[in-house]
Amino acid sequence: MLGPPTTAKILIVEDNEADINLFRETLSGVRMLNDISWARTGVEALHIIHERRPELVILDTLMPLMNGFEVLKEIKSDPELKDTRVIMALDTGELQYVREHAPLADGFIEKPISLEALAGVISNTERFAVAIVRM
């Protein structure tokens, strides 16, 4: 007999207010069986990652102070964090560049995002299944 589904801790790292609103709007009206937290900077993201140990990080590429590429490198070079799945969130047309500069990323999603694309990328990363219920 299967028990209740387990939730995954997901951290979304985004500094652009319009993109934050886009993520929130995309996620509004649905219930994902996940614990979602937010960070606006790479430094804040690393603090949350060390404190909360999310299983998945959706990471913007361009941020002030510490960009997504630097955060990815920190995550993947830390023995305690290296198994954290990281999806790079990028602007349309940047996929080839980001793939070349973030080879350790576990996936990529182009902005503007859609609910289906977000669920698909999360579901395609190893160890995750996403349950979405439209409200």
Secondary structure by P-SEA (a helix, b strand, c coil): ccccbbbbbbbbbbccaaaaaaaaaaacccccccbbbbbccaaaaaaaaaaccccccccccccccccaaaaaaaaaaccccccbbbbbbbcccaaaaaaaacccccccccccccaaaaaaaaaacccbbbbbbcc
